[in-house]
Amino acid sequence: MPETENSEKKKAYARVLDAILSGAFTGDIPLSERKLSENFGIGRTPMREAIKDLVREGVLEAHPTRGTFVRSLTLRDVQEIYQVRYAIEGLAAFLAAERGPTPALLDYGPKFQDVIADPSQASVADVYDHGAEFHLEIFRCAGNRNLLEIYRPIRLRFRIALGMPRYHQPDRVFESVREHLEILEAIEAGDGEQAQKRMCDHLHRGLEVRTRLFQSRSDYAPTAVPLMNG
């Protein structure tokens, strides 16, 4: 694909994903490729390719006779994916501490400290993105390719649920910075058990926030799924 077309596709992908995460689209209304192109001022071809990517990643669902929709998520979906996150991200933090931090992982320390010192100088989007990359870097630091291969598609498929605080509870995004720093400090200290515990505690707090956000929705229906308390 020529560079210009690829750039336009990335732009279309980012604009649609941002709109999905912000709640601009509901799961019961099909997305119109034409309207999206017009609204965002992006050509039909890159928009079509971006939509295909989002379908492939599980963010959107394509139904041959009905159209393309935002993939619906329930609280049960989120609870179950957090059960998986406890297991694989806790293990990744443990392994990262055992192996020792990479220079790339250590680079997050000053960034987190700067945000803690003066939150007003940081945007919610940047803080959220740095946090997401921090989690990914822990997997790289863990040195287990299978764990990383498991984690990547999970993060893509459930990015709507994972990104909810960025748009609906930004205070949580800033609260998580200190938790990230504590995880990093345990990894630096080579304390695998503490790194694992702090990661699971961090994930548990994140799940609590998302649970409250789901429960505040008008279409919320209670579900019961046993949870691991980090």
Biotite code that builds the C-alpha atoms (Angstrom):
import biotite.structure as struc

atoms = struc.array([
    struc.Atom([0.000, 0.000, 0.000], chain_id="A", res_id=1, res_name="MET", atom_name="CA", element="C"),
    struc.Atom([1.449, 3.440, -0.945], chain_id="A", res_id=2, res_name="PRO", atom_name="CA", element="C"),
    struc.Atom([2.549, 5.569, 2.007], chain_id="A", res_id=3, res_name="GLU", atom_name="CA", element="C"),
    struc.Atom([-0.166, 8.194, 1.459], chain_id="A", res_id=4, res_name="THR", atom_name="CA", element="C"),
    struc.Atom([-2.930, 5.589, 1.449], chain_id="A", res_id=5, res_name="GLU", atom_name="CA", element="C"),
    struc.Atom([-1.452, 3.904, 4.504], chain_id="A", res_id=6, res_name="ASN", atom_name="CA", element="C"),
    struc.Atom([-1.338, 7.240, 6.318], chain_id="A", res_id=7, res_name="SER", atom_name="CA", element="C"),
    struc.Atom([-4.973, 7.920, 5.465], chain_id="A", res_id=8, res_name="GLU", atom_name="CA", element="C"),
    struc.Atom([-5.965, 4.460, 6.660], chain_id="A", res_id=9, res_name="LYS", atom_name="CA", element="C"),
    struc.Atom([-4.201, 5.040, 9.984], chain_id="A", res_id=10, res_name="LYS", atom_name="CA", element="C"),
    struc.Atom([-5.963, 8.369, 10.309], chain_id="A", res_id=11, res_name="LYS", atom_name="CA", element="C"),
    struc.Atom([-9.342, 6.779, 9.572], chain_id="A", res_id=12, res_name="ALA", atom_name="CA", element="C"),
    struc.Atom([-8.625, 3.975, 12.035], chain_id="A", res_id=13, res_name="TYR", atom_name="CA", element="C"),
    struc.Atom([-7.691, 6.437, 14.801], chain_id="A", res_id=14, res_name="ALA", atom_name="CA", element="C"),
    struc.Atom([-10.720, 8.672, 14.215], chain_id="A", res_id=15, res_name="ARG", atom_name="CA", element="C"),
    struc.Atom([-13.212, 5.788, 14.209], chain_id="A", res_id=16, res_name="VAL", atom_name="CA", element="C"),
    struc.Atom([-11.633, 4.119, 17.232], chain_id="A", res_id=17, res_name="LEU", atom_name="CA", element="C"),
    struc.Atom([-11.615, 7.386, 19.165], chain_id="A", res_id=18, res_name="ASP", atom_name="CA", element="C"),
    struc.Atom([-15.295, 7.898, 18.377], chain_id="A", res_id=19, res_name="ALA", atom_name="CA", element="C"),
    struc.Atom([-16.095, 4.353, 19.514], chain_id="A", res_id=20, res_name="ILE", atom_name="CA", element="C"),
    struc.Atom([-14.197, 4.745, 22.779], chain_id="A", res_id=21, res_name="LEU", atom_name="CA", element="C"),
    struc.Atom([-15.854, 8.080, 23.523], chain_id="A", res_id=22, res_name="SER", atom_name="CA", element="C"),
    struc.Atom([-19.296, 6.474, 23.168], chain_id="A", res_id=23, res_name="GLY", atom_name="CA", element="C"),
    struc.Atom([-20.293, 8.322, 20.001], chain_id="A", res_id=24, res_name="ALA", atom_name="CA", element="C"),
    struc.Atom([-21.610, 5.094, 18.449], chain_id="A", res_id=25, res_name="PHE", atom_name="CA", element="C"),
    struc.Atom([-24.061, 2.682, 20.015], chain_id="A", res_id=26, res_name="THR", atom_name="CA", element="C"),
    struc.Atom([-24.094, -1.045, 19.412], chain_id="A", res_id=27, res_name="GLY", atom_name="CA", element="C"),
    struc.Atom([-27.576, -1.106, 17.873], chain_id="A", res_id=28, res_name="ASP", atom_name="CA", element="C"),
    struc.Atom([-26.935, 1.285, 14.966], chain_id="A", res_id=29, res_name="ILE", atom_name="CA", element="C"),
    struc.Atom([-24.928, 0.085, 11.933], chain_id="A", res_id=30, res_name="PRO", atom_name="CA", element="C"),
    struc.Atom([-21.904, 2.147, 10.945], chain_id="A", res_id=31, res_name="LEU", atom_name="CA", element="C"),
    struc.Atom([-22.066, 3.732, 7.525], chain_id="A", res_id=32, res_name="SER", atom_name="CA", element="C"),
    struc.Atom([-18.793, 3.793, 5.642], chain_id="A", res_id=33, res_name="GLU", atom_name="CA", element="C"),
    struc.Atom([-20.080, 6.694, 3.539], chain_id="A", res_id=34, res_name="ARG", atom_name="CA", element="C"),
    struc.Atom([-21.178, 8.789, 6.523], chain_id="A", res_id=35, res_name="LYS", atom_name="CA", element="C"),
    struc.Atom([-17.960, 8.108, 8.392], chain_id="A", res_id=36, res_name="LEU", atom_name="CA", element="C"),
    struc.Atom([-15.963, 9.212, 5.378], chain_id="A", res_id=37, res_name="SER", atom_name="CA", element="C"),
    struc.Atom([-18.006, 12.389, 5.051], chain_id="A", res_id=38, res_name="GLU", atom_name="CA", element="C"),
    struc.Atom([-17.964, 13.224, 8.758], chain_id="A", res_id=39, res_name="ASN", atom_name="CA", element="C"),
    struc.Atom([-14.216, 12.744, 9.127], chain_id="A", res_id=40, res_name="PHE", atom_name="CA", element="C"),
    struc.Atom([-13.234, 14.080, 5.701], chain_id="A", res_id=41, res_name="GLY", atom_name="CA", element="C"),
    struc.Atom([-11.447, 10.848, 4.774], chain_id="A", res_id=42, res_name="ILE", atom_name="CA", element="C"),
    struc.Atom([-11.763, 8.872, 1.539], chain_id="A", res_id=43, res_name="GLY", atom_name="CA", element="C"),
    struc.Atom([-13.976, 5.808, 1.256], chain_id="A", res_id=44, res_name="ARG", atom_name="CA", element="C"),
    struc.Atom([-11.128, 3.391, 0.490], chain_id="A", res_id=45, res_name="THR", atom_name="CA", element="C"),
    struc.Atom([-8.978, 4.122, 3.595], chain_id="A", res_id=46, res_name="PRO", atom_name="CA", element="C"),
    struc.Atom([-12.140, 4.189, 5.702], chain_id="A", res_id=47, res_name="MET", atom_name="CA", element="C"),
    struc.Atom([-13.148, 0.775, 4.346], chain_id="A", res_id=48, res_name="ARG", atom_name="CA", element="C"),
    struc.Atom([-9.703, -0.647, 5.150], chain_id="A", res_id=49, res_name="GLU", atom_name="CA", element="C"),
    struc.Atom([-9.771, 0.851, 8.654], chain_id="A", res_id=50, res_name="ALA", atom_name="CA", element="C"),
    struc.Atom([-13.168, -0.726, 9.317], chain_id="A", res_id=51, res_name="ILE", atom_name="CA", element="C"),
    struc.Atom([-11.859, -4.091, 8.107], chain_id="A", res_id=52, res_name="LYS", atom_name="CA", element="C"),
    struc.Atom([-8.967, -3.824, 10.575], chain_id="A", res_id=53, res_name="ASP", atom_name="CA", element="C"),
    struc.Atom([-11.330, -3.012, 13.441], chain_id="A", res_id=54, res_name="LEU", atom_name="CA", element="C"),
    struc.Atom([-13.517, -5.981, 12.514], chain_id="A", res_id=55, res_name="VAL", atom_name="CA", element="C"),
    struc.Atom([-10.477, -8.252, 12.374], chain_id="A", res_id=56, res_name="ARG", atom_name="CA", element="C"),
    struc.Atom([-9.388, -7.050, 15.823], chain_id="A", res_id=57, res_name="GLU", atom_name="CA", element="C"),
    struc.Atom([-12.833, -7.685, 17.294], chain_id="A", res_id=58, res_name="GLY", atom_name="CA", element="C"),
    struc.Atom([-13.689, -4.059, 18.030], chain_id="A", res_id=59, res_name="VAL", atom_name="CA", element="C"),
    struc.Atom([-16.431, -4.122, 15.375], chain_id="A", res_id=60, res_name="LEU", atom_name="CA", element="C"),
    struc.Atom([-18.682, -6.947, 14.210], chain_id="A", res_id=61, res_name="GLU", atom_name="CA", element="C"),
    struc.Atom([-19.726, -7.402, 10.594], chain_id="A", res_id=62, res_name="ALA", atom_name="CA", element="C"),
    struc.Atom([-23.076, -9.045, 9.801], chain_id="A", res_id=63, res_name="HIS", atom_name="CA", element="C"),
    struc.Atom([-23.633, -9.731, 6.078], chain_id="A", res_id=64, res_name="PRO", atom_name="CA", element="C"),
    struc.Atom([-27.336, -8.837, 6.105], chain_id="A", res_id=65, res_name="THR", atom_name="CA", element="C"),
    struc.Atom([-27.411, -6.194, 8.855], chain_id="A", res_id=66, res_name="ARG", atom_name="CA", element="C"),
    struc.Atom([-24.199, -4.210, 8.544], chain_id="A", res_id=67, res_name="GLY", atom_name="CA", element="C"),
    struc.Atom([-21.220, -3.419, 10.765], chain_id="A", res_id=68, res_name="THR", atom_name="CA", element="C"),
    struc.Atom([-21.731, -2.664, 14.452], chain_id="A", res_id=69, res_name="PHE", atom_name="CA", element="C"),
    struc.Atom([-19.695, -1.789, 17.508], chain_id="A", res_id=70, res_name="VAL", atom_name="CA", element="C"),
    struc.Atom([-19.081, -5.045, 19.328], chain_id="A", res_id=71, res_name="ARG", atom_name="CA", element="C"),
    struc.Atom([-21.291, -5.171, 22.395], chain_id="A", res_id=72, res_name="SER", atom_name="CA", element="C"),
    struc.Atom([-19.592, -5.855, 25.710], chain_id="A", res_id=73, res_name="LEU", atom_name="CA", element="C"),
    struc.Atom([-21.249, -6.913, 28.933], chain_id="A", res_id=74, res_name="THR", atom_name="CA", element="C"),
    struc.Atom([-19.968, -6.612, 32.467], chain_id="A", res_id=75, res_name="LEU", atom_name="CA", element="C"),
    struc.Atom([-19.469, -10.368, 32.413], chain_id="A", res_id=76, res_name="ARG", atom_name="CA", element="C"),
    struc.Atom([-17.155, -9.996, 29.387], chain_id="A", res_id=77, res_name="ASP", atom_name="CA", element="C"),
    struc.Atom([-15.074, -7.460, 31.282], chain_id="A", res_id=78, res_name="VAL", atom_name="CA", element="C"),
    struc.Atom([-14.966, -9.544, 34.470], chain_id="A", res_id=79, res_name="GLN", atom_name="CA", element="C"),
    struc.Atom([-13.824, -12.583, 32.547], chain_id="A", res_id=80, res_name="GLU", atom_name="CA", element="C"),
    struc.Atom([-11.098, -10.750, 30.670], chain_id="A", res_id=81, res_name="ILE", atom_name="CA", element="C"),
    struc.Atom([-9.806, -9.349, 33.941], chain_id="A", res_id=82, res_name="TYR", atom_name="CA", element="C"),
    struc.Atom([-9.526, -12.881, 35.280], chain_id="A", res_id=83, res_name="GLN", atom_name="CA", element="C"),
    struc.Atom([-7.212, -13.568, 32.358], chain_id="A", res_id=84, res_name="VAL", atom_name="CA", element="C"),
    struc.Atom([-5.317, -10.313, 32.948], chain_id="A", res_id=85, res_name="ARG", atom_name="CA", element="C"),
    struc.Atom([-4.686, -11.191, 36.593], chain_id="A", res_id=86, res_name="TYR", atom_name="CA", element="C"),
    struc.Atom([-3.035, -14.401, 35.470], chain_id="A", res_id=87, res_name="ALA", atom_name="CA", element="C"),
    struc.Atom([-0.916, -13.259, 32.539], chain_id="A", res_id=88, res_name="ILE", atom_name="CA", element="C"),
    struc.Atom([-0.047, -9.721, 33.637], chain_id="A", res_id=89, res_name="GLU", atom_name="CA", element="C"),
    struc.Atom([0.726, -10.829, 37.170], chain_id="A", res_id=90, res_name="GLY", atom_name="CA", element="C"),
    struc.Atom([3.056, -13.459, 35.737], chain_id="A", res_id=91, res_name="LEU", atom_name="CA", element="C"),
    struc.Atom([4.629, -10.954, 33.345], chain_id="A", res_id=92, res_name="ALA", atom_name="CA", element="C"),
    struc.Atom([5.385, -8.585, 36.245], chain_id="A", res_id=93, res_name="ALA", atom_name="CA", element="C"),
    struc.Atom([6.889, -11.468, 38.236], chain_id="A", res_id=94, res_name="PHE", atom_name="CA", element="C"),
    struc.Atom([9.114, -12.529, 35.324], chain_id="A", res_id=95, res_name="LEU", atom_name="CA", element="C"),
    struc.Atom([10.140, -8.941, 34.597], chain_id="A", res_id=96, res_name="ALA", atom_name="CA", element="C"),
    struc.Atom([11.326, -8.582, 38.206], chain_id="A", res_id=97, res_name="ALA", atom_name="CA", element="C"),
    struc.Atom([13.206, -11.871, 37.969], chain_id="A", res_id=98, res_name="GLU", atom_name="CA", element="C"),
    struc.Atom([14.979, -10.829, 34.766], chain_id="A", res_id=99, res_name="ARG", atom_name="CA", element="C"),
    struc.Atom([15.478, -7.188, 35.709], chain_id="A", res_id=100, res_name="GLY", atom_name="CA", element="C"),
    struc.Atom([14.044, -4.086, 34.002], chain_id="A", res_id=101, res_name="PRO", atom_name="CA", element="C"),
    struc.Atom([14.989, -3.135, 30.474], chain_id="A", res_id=102, res_name="THR", atom_name="CA", element="C"),
    struc.Atom([16.201, 0.432, 29.784], chain_id="A", res_id=103, res_name="PRO", atom_name="CA", element="C"),
    struc.Atom([12.893, 1.060, 28.002], chain_id="A", res_id=104, res_name="ALA", atom_name="CA", element="C"),
    struc.Atom([10.958, 0.046, 31.113], chain_id="A", res_id=105, res_name="LEU", atom_name="CA", element="C"),
    struc.Atom([13.119, 2.204, 33.387], chain_id="A", res_id=106, res_name="LEU", atom_name="CA", element="C"),
    struc.Atom([12.393, 5.209, 31.155], chain_id="A", res_id=107, res_name="ASP", atom_name="CA", element="C"),
    struc.Atom([8.838, 5.227, 32.477], chain_id="A", res_id=108, res_name="TYR", atom_name="CA", element="C"),
    struc.Atom([9.968, 6.072, 36.006], chain_id="A", res_id=109, res_name="GLY", atom_name="CA", element="C"),
    struc.Atom([10.752, 9.768, 35.386], chain_id="A", res_id=110, res_name="PRO", atom_name="CA", element="C"),
    struc.Atom([7.624, 10.119, 33.245], chain_id="A", res_id=111, res_name="LYS", atom_name="CA", element="C"),
    struc.Atom([5.417, 8.796, 36.038], chain_id="A", res_id=112, res_name="PHE", atom_name="CA", element="C"),
    struc.Atom([7.154, 10.986, 38.620], chain_id="A", res_id=113, res_name="GLN", atom_name="CA", element="C"),
    struc.Atom([6.622, 14.080, 36.476], chain_id="A", res_id=114, res_name="ASP", atom_name="CA", element="C"),
    struc.Atom([2.890, 13.390, 36.208], chain_id="A", res_id=115, res_name="VAL", atom_name="CA", element="C"),
    struc.Atom([2.601, 12.767, 39.950], chain_id="A", res_id=116, res_name="ILE", atom_name="CA", element="C"),
    struc.Atom([4.490, 15.993, 40.695], chain_id="A", res_id=117, res_name="ALA", atom_name="CA", element="C"),
    struc.Atom([2.343, 18.139, 38.397], chain_id="A", res_id=118, res_name="ASP", atom_name="CA", element="C"),
    struc.Atom([-0.743, 16.436, 36.897], chain_id="A", res_id=119, res_name="PRO", atom_name="CA", element="C"),
    struc.Atom([-1.867, 19.710, 35.314], chain_id="A", res_id=120, res_name="SER", atom_name="CA", element="C"),
    struc.Atom([0.950, 19.475, 32.764], chain_id="A", res_id=121, res_name="GLN", atom_name="CA", element="C"),
    struc.Atom([-0.225, 16.122, 31.384], chain_id="A", res_id=122, res_name="ALA", atom_name="CA", element="C"),
    struc.Atom([-3.225, 15.276, 29.214], chain_id="A", res_id=123, res_name="SER", atom_name="CA", element="C"),
    struc.Atom([-5.515, 12.372, 30.036], chain_id="A", res_id=124, res_name="VAL", atom_name="CA", element="C"),
    struc.Atom([-4.861, 10.875, 26.588], chain_id="A", res_id=125, res_name="ALA", atom_name="CA", element="C"),
    struc.Atom([-1.075, 10.966, 26.989], chain_id="A", res_id=126, res_name="ASP", atom_name="CA", element="C"),
    struc.Atom([-1.161, 9.549, 30.516], chain_id="A", res_id=127, res_name="VAL", atom_name="CA", element="C"),
    struc.Atom([-3.482, 6.749, 29.402], chain_id="A", res_id=128, res_name="TYR", atom_name="CA", element="C"),
    struc.Atom([-1.338, 5.928, 26.366], chain_id="A", res_id=129, res_name="ASP", atom_name="CA", element="C"),
    struc.Atom([1.854, 5.873, 28.453], chain_id="A", res_id=130, res_name="HIS", atom_name="CA", element="C"),
    struc.Atom([0.164, 3.525, 30.906], chain_id="A", res_id=131, res_name="GLY", atom_name="CA", element="C"),
    struc.Atom([-0.943, 1.167, 28.153], chain_id="A", res_id=132, res_name="ALA", atom_name="CA", element="C"),
    struc.Atom([2.568, 1.126, 26.698], chain_id="A", res_id=133, res_name="GLU", atom_name="CA", element="C"),
    struc.Atom([4.001, 0.505, 30.180], chain_id="A", res_id=134, res_name="PHE", atom_name="CA", element="C"),
    struc.Atom([1.919, -2.657, 30.486], chain_id="A", res_id=135, res_name="HIS", atom_name="CA", element="C"),
    struc.Atom([3.114, -3.781, 27.071], chain_id="A", res_id=136, res_name="LEU", atom_name="CA", element="C"),
    struc.Atom([6.760, -3.070, 27.965], chain_id="A", res_id=137, res_name="GLU", atom_name="CA", element="C"),
    struc.Atom([6.450, -5.277, 31.046], chain_id="A", res_id=138, res_name="ILE", atom_name="CA", element="C"),
    struc.Atom([5.588, -8.161, 28.737], chain_id="A", res_id=139, res_name="PHE", atom_name="CA", element="C"),
    struc.Atom([8.632, -7.399, 26.590], chain_id="A", res_id=140, res_name="ARG", atom_name="CA", element="C"),
    struc.Atom([10.750, -7.240, 29.723], chain_id="A", res_id=141, res_name="CYS", atom_name="CA", element="C"),
    struc.Atom([9.374, -10.596, 30.912], chain_id="A", res_id=142, res_name="ALA", atom_name="CA", element="C"),
    struc.Atom([11.092, -12.228, 27.952], chain_id="A", res_id=143, res_name="GLY", atom_name="CA", element="C"),
    struc.Atom([8.302, -14.732, 27.256], chain_id="A", res_id=144, res_name="ASN", atom_name="CA", element="C"),
    struc.Atom([7.116, -14.487, 23.662], chain_id="A", res_id=145, res_name="ARG", atom_name="CA", element="C"),
    struc.Atom([4.076, -16.685, 24.292], chain_id="A", res_id=146, res_name="ASN", atom_name="CA", element="C"),
    struc.Atom([2.799, -14.340, 26.994], chain_id="A", res_id=147, res_name="LEU", atom_name="CA", element="C"),
    struc.Atom([3.218, -11.377, 24.681], chain_id="A", res_id=148, res_name="LEU", atom_name="CA", element="C"),
    struc.Atom([1.397, -13.182, 21.852], chain_id="A", res_id=149, res_name="GLU", atom_name="CA", element="C"),
    struc.Atom([-1.509, -13.891, 24.208], chain_id="A", res_id=150, res_name="ILE", atom_name="CA", element="C"),
    struc.Atom([-1.654, -10.339, 25.515], chain_id="A", res_id=151, res_name="TYR", atom_name="CA", element="C"),
    struc.Atom([-1.628, -8.346, 22.267], chain_id="A", res_id=152, res_name="ARG", atom_name="CA", element="C"),
    struc.Atom([-4.937, -9.627, 20.814], chain_id="A", res_id=153, res_name="PRO", atom_name="CA", element="C"),
    struc.Atom([-6.616, -9.370, 24.221], chain_id="A", res_id=154, res_name="ILE", atom_name="CA", element="C"),
    struc.Atom([-5.666, -5.703, 24.482], chain_id="A", res_id=155, res_name="ARG", atom_name="CA", element="C"),
    struc.Atom([-6.958, -5.060, 20.956], chain_id="A", res_id=156, res_name="LEU", atom_name="CA", element="C"),
    struc.Atom([-10.198, -6.993, 21.300], chain_id="A", res_id=157, res_name="ARG", atom_name="CA", element="C"),
    struc.Atom([-11.181, -5.407, 24.597], chain_id="A", res_id=158, res_name="PHE", atom_name="CA", element="C"),
    struc.Atom([-9.798, -1.932, 24.072], chain_id="A", res_id=159, res_name="ARG", atom_name="CA", element="C"),
    struc.Atom([-13.283, -0.415, 24.349], chain_id="A", res_id=160, res_name="ILE", atom_name="CA", element="C"),
    struc.Atom([-13.709, -1.658, 27.921], chain_id="A", res_id=161, res_name="ALA", atom_name="CA", element="C"),
    struc.Atom([-10.079, -0.990, 28.806], chain_id="A", res_id=162, res_name="LEU", atom_name="CA", element="C"),
    struc.Atom([-10.318, 2.581, 27.531], chain_id="A", res_id=163, res_name="GLY", atom_name="CA", element="C"),
    struc.Atom([-13.514, 3.509, 29.404], chain_id="A", res_id=164, res_name="MET", atom_name="CA", element="C"),
    struc.Atom([-11.849, 5.525, 32.232], chain_id="A", res_id=165, res_name="PRO", atom_name="CA", element="C"),
    struc.Atom([-10.021, 7.694, 29.711], chain_id="A", res_id=166, res_name="ARG", atom_name="CA", element="C"),
    struc.Atom([-13.353, 9.141, 28.592], chain_id="A", res_id=167, res_name="TYR", atom_name="CA", element="C"),
    struc.Atom([-15.637, 8.611, 31.572], chain_id="A", res_id=168, res_name="HIS", atom_name="CA", element="C"),
    struc.Atom([-13.450, 8.755, 34.691], chain_id="A", res_id=169, res_name="GLN", atom_name="CA", element="C"),
    struc.Atom([-10.206, 10.600, 33.955], chain_id="A", res_id=170, res_name="PRO", atom_name="CA", element="C"),
    struc.Atom([-9.304, 10.830, 37.658], chain_id="A", res_id=171, res_name="ASP", atom_name="CA", element="C"),
    struc.Atom([-8.730, 7.081, 37.593], chain_id="A", res_id=172, res_name="ARG", atom_name="CA", element="C"),
    struc.Atom([-6.217, 7.493, 34.761], chain_id="A", res_id=173, res_name="VAL", atom_name="CA", element="C"),
    struc.Atom([-4.131, 9.793, 36.952], chain_id="A", res_id=174, res_name="PHE", atom_name="CA", element="C"),
    struc.Atom([-4.553, 7.589, 40.038], chain_id="A", res_id=175, res_name="GLU", atom_name="CA", element="C"),
    struc.Atom([-3.114, 4.659, 38.116], chain_id="A", res_id=176, res_name="SER", atom_name="CA", element="C"),
    struc.Atom([0.174, 6.509, 37.534], chain_id="A", res_id=177, res_name="VAL", atom_name="CA", element="C"),
    struc.Atom([1.259, 6.025, 41.149], chain_id="A", res_id=178, res_name="ARG", atom_name="CA", element="C"),
    struc.Atom([0.267, 2.357, 40.937], chain_id="A", res_id=179, res_name="GLU", atom_name="CA", element="C"),
    struc.Atom([2.360, 1.966, 37.798], chain_id="A", res_id=180, res_name="HIS", atom_name="CA", element="C"),
    struc.Atom([5.315, 3.561, 39.559], chain_id="A", res_id=181, res_name="LEU", atom_name="CA", element="C"),
    struc.Atom([4.929, 1.150, 42.493], chain_id="A", res_id=182, res_name="GLU", atom_name="CA", element="C"),
    struc.Atom([4.902, -1.813, 40.109], chain_id="A", res_id=183, res_name="ILE", atom_name="CA", element="C"),
    struc.Atom([8.024, -0.482, 38.419], chain_id="A", res_id=184, res_name="LEU", atom_name="CA", element="C"),
    struc.Atom([9.777, -0.024, 41.776], chain_id="A", res_id=185, res_name="GLU", atom_name="CA", element="C"),
    struc.Atom([9.086, -3.660, 42.695], chain_id="A", res_id=186, res_name="ALA", atom_name="CA", element="C"),
    struc.Atom([10.455, -4.797, 39.328], chain_id="A", res_id=187, res_name="ILE", atom_name="CA", element="C"),
    struc.Atom([13.562, -2.647, 39.823], chain_id="A", res_id=188, res_name="GLU", atom_name="CA", element="C"),
    struc.Atom([14.043, -4.186, 43.275], chain_id="A", res_id=189, res_name="ALA", atom_name="CA", element="C"),
    struc.Atom([13.897, -7.667, 41.758], chain_id="A", res_id=190, res_name="GLY", atom_name="CA", element="C"),
    struc.Atom([10.960, -8.604, 43.993], chain_id="A", res_id=191, res_name="ASP", atom_name="CA", element="C"),
    struc.Atom([8.838, -10.831, 41.786], chain_id="A", res_id=192, res_name="GLY", atom_name="CA", element="C"),
    struc.Atom([6.154, -11.594, 44.357], chain_id="A", res_id=193, res_name="GLU", atom_name="CA", element="C"),
    struc.Atom([5.674, -7.932, 45.208], chain_id="A", res_id=194, res_name="GLN", atom_name="CA", element="C"),
    struc.Atom([5.593, -6.954, 41.532], chain_id="A", res_id=195, res_name="ALA", atom_name="CA", element="C"),
    struc.Atom([2.949, -9.593, 40.882], chain_id="A", res_id=196, res_name="GLN", atom_name="CA", element="C"),
    struc.Atom([0.865, -8.513, 43.872], chain_id="A", res_id=197, res_name="LYS", atom_name="CA", element="C"),
    struc.Atom([1.040, -4.829, 42.965], chain_id="A", res_id=198, res_name="ARG", atom_name="CA", element="C"),
    struc.Atom([0.029, -5.622, 39.389], chain_id="A", res_id=199, res_name="MET", atom_name="CA", element="C"),
    struc.Atom([-2.982, -7.656, 40.538], chain_id="A", res_id=200, res_name="CYS", atom_name="CA", element="C"),
    struc.Atom([-3.984, -4.940, 43.028], chain_id="A", res_id=201, res_name="ASP", atom_name="CA", element="C"),
    struc.Atom([-3.740, -2.376, 40.235], chain_id="A", res_id=202, res_name="HIS", atom_name="CA", element="C"),
    struc.Atom([-5.890, -4.494, 37.910], chain_id="A", res_id=203, res_name="LEU", atom_name="CA", element="C"),
    struc.Atom([-8.438, -5.091, 40.651], chain_id="A", res_id=204, res_name="HIS", atom_name="CA", element="C"),
    struc.Atom([-8.872, -1.350, 41.167], chain_id="A", res_id=205, res_name="ARG", atom_name="CA", element="C"),
    struc.Atom([-9.260, -0.912, 37.417], chain_id="A", res_id=206, res_name="GLY", atom_name="CA", element="C"),
    struc.Atom([-11.957, -3.577, 37.319], chain_id="A", res_id=207, res_name="LEU", atom_name="CA", element="C"),
    struc.Atom([-13.830, -1.903, 40.182], chain_id="A", res_id=208, res_name="GLU", atom_name="CA", element="C"),
    struc.Atom([-13.923, 1.355, 38.212], chain_id="A", res_id=209, res_name="VAL", atom_name="CA", element="C"),
    struc.Atom([-15.150, -0.334, 35.044], chain_id="A", res_id=210, res_name="ARG", atom_name="CA", element="C"),
    struc.Atom([-17.761, -2.261, 37.015], chain_id="A", res_id=211, res_name="THR", atom_name="CA", element="C"),
    struc.Atom([-19.173, 1.001, 38.371], chain_id="A", res_id=212, res_name="ARG", atom_name="CA", element="C"),
    struc.Atom([-19.194, 2.500, 34.883], chain_id="A", res_id=213, res_name="LEU", atom_name="CA", element="C"),
    struc.Atom([-21.098, -0.488, 33.503], chain_id="A", res_id=214, res_name="PHE", atom_name="CA", element="C"),
    struc.Atom([-23.562, -0.408, 36.409], chain_id="A", res_id=215, res_name="GLN", atom_name="CA", element="C"),
    struc.Atom([-24.299, 3.246, 35.725], chain_id="A", res_id=216, res_name="SER", atom_name="CA", element="C"),
    struc.Atom([-25.456, 2.448, 32.187], chain_id="A", res_id=217, res_name="ARG", atom_name="CA", element="C"),
    struc.Atom([-29.190, 2.358, 31.518], chain_id="A", res_id=218, res_name="SER", atom_name="CA", element="C"),
    struc.Atom([-28.939, -1.066, 29.818], chain_id="A", res_id=219, res_name="ASP", atom_name="CA", element="C"),
    struc.Atom([-27.054, -2.675, 32.695], chain_id="A", res_id=220, res_name="TYR", atom_name="CA", element="C"),
    struc.Atom([-28.166, -6.178, 33.706], chain_id="A", res_id=221, res_name="ALA", atom_name="CA", element="C"),
    struc.Atom([-26.500, -7.738, 36.795], chain_id="A", res_id=222, res_name="PRO", atom_name="CA", element="C"),
    struc.Atom([-24.243, -10.732, 36.277], chain_id="A", res_id=223, res_name="THR", atom_name="CA", element="C"),
    struc.Atom([-22.373, -12.893, 38.731], chain_id="A", res_id=224, res_name="ALA", atom_name="CA", element="C"),
    struc.Atom([-18.855, -14.020, 37.932], chain_id="A", res_id=225, res_name="VAL", atom_name="CA", element="C"),
    struc.Atom([-16.407, -15.120, 40.644], chain_id="A", res_id=226, res_name="PRO", atom_name="CA", element="C"),
    struc.Atom([-13.479, -12.715, 40.696], chain_id="A", res_id=227, res_name="LEU", atom_name="CA", element="C"),
    struc.Atom([-9.891, -12.943, 41.852], chain_id="A", res_id=228, res_name="MET", atom_name="CA", element="C"),
    struc.Atom([-9.096, -10.251, 44.371], chain_id="A", res_id=229, res_name="ASN", atom_name="CA", element="C"),
    struc.Atom([-5.460, -9.351, 43.682], chain_id="A", res_id=230, res_name="GLY", atom_name="CA", element="C"),
])
